[in-house]
Amino acid sequence: MIEKVKNIYYRGLLSSCNYSCSYCCFARKKPGKTELIKDEESLKRFCDFIDNTEFKNKVSIFFTPYGEGLIHDYYVEAVGRLAANPKCKYISCQTNLSFDVFKFLEKLKALKADLSKVKLWASFHPEMVSVDEFVYKVKQLKTCIDLCAGIVAIPGDLGYVFELRRKLPKDVYLWINAKEREETRYTKSEVISLMEVDPLFCNELQRHRVRDSCCSAGVSSVFIRANGDVFPCHLNKNRLLNIYKEQNPVESFKCDRKFCDCYLSYSNRIDLDVGKYFGEYTPIRLPEKKDMEAVFLDVDGTITDESGEICEKAAETIRFLKDKLRIYLATSLPLHIAMKKCNPVKKYISGGVFANGGQIVDFGLNYKEAVAIKKEALEVLSDIPKIGVYKEKDSVYKVIAFKKYITSVIQSNSKLKVTIERDIANITSNEASKLKGILKLCQLNNFDEDKIFVMGNSITDLEMINYFKYSAATVDSKSELLKKQARFILNIEHLPIFIK
């Protein structure tokens, strides 16, 4: 059984920590000599087991000690040993980052560890360390290894959360644990603010009731204790077997819990689908970054704020991404209006699809196309009051009118596409669409469609959201259908944690 697992969590006998956080039962508990000796022996025995076991797949290993492990040399040695083991996909450890970063990295290099396999889960404890000191260590480590950072959100006292997000590198994921799992413990505005930091915070607000056939724990992942006892996960107390005594489970898997109420348990839930955000790094809460060639962004409501101006978070993100991929717009706005709104970052915009597909532009290729409304279709619109008519030379590519003037004759015209948003009708050629425009730009640039990321916030973005493998609806989108169809629910400021 154990040979078939893909992810192993390990917790030794360590039950002491160098931090004294008021909420932790292991705070400032000094390690006894016997405790450390036995813990080291258990950890070496576990590493020997990994060496001597023929797994069907490369395995990920995640140390989740009670207390801080990486201040002890034998934990660093175990990390290095496993990172050099070809059987290991990656090795990770929960840590408060209180160790000496330079010595840690030098030790791993001396052990000939593959640093690309070393991943850290770093928790910030505001009672013990300043934001600046913690962030400094994250930046030091990030030069060599991947890591995520996290914090507990205390209702009514969220300042540290926002300061940490502001100061951390944009491409480091900051996860948030809920202090109280009931959503009512947080105000509505607090929930919205926390979702803007961690788009997956919503999972922390729910008590996920155990459901049959929805869990991969005990099958693809297991939790192993120091003595070799194997359990489905950290919370499930039903012992499956002992890796040093038995080869097969002593009894079939069953769950003794009513709820999966921490990430280490609910991340095993297939129905919650957190794996689409983290991929093979789901156990360690580390987003799986993708190599992308271009991103297409809706404008209104996606990169603009309530005033209609491009928000500073969006501007900062676009500046960050400019050297990683090509940045295009995909909007209902005509080119000149969209670029005026995006003035603070317009020099980083490569072009885009404008007027719901009525204009297709690539500045680098000096390409500009207007998808004109046919003259006979324009005649159908001749008698209605218009808010705006947009042309390229003599070709009309978009008409805007009030919804109340759109007759059934206009709606049913096969040469027109009418899109209603609130009380406004956007009218284009039936041959125009955001998706068709994006595909045209992909063709012109020889982009791989699987390396395209699209993001929008309204139902008019549904076609492109449905088509591309990597798509996102914004966190505050009012369209539940769009959110359901999108691969991700993110804001633009989250893109750096998912794009290489």
PyMOL commands that set and color helices and strands:
alter all, ss='L'
color gray80, all
select helices_A, chain A and resi 2-4+33-52+73-83+101-110+115-117+131-142+159-167+183-185+188-197+201-205+263-266+275-284+312-321+335-341+343-348+355-357+375-380+403-405+408-412+434-445+449-451+459-467+480-485+492-497
alter helices_A, ss='H'
color red, helices_A
select strands_A, chain A and resi 7-11+15-16+59-63+66-67+88-95+118-123+146-153+174-178+208-209+221-225+229-231+241-242+259-260+294-297+326-330+349-354+359-362+367-370+388-392+395-402+416-421+424-429+452-456+470-473+488-489
alter strands_A, ss='S'
color yellow, strands_A
deselect
rebuild
show_as cartoon
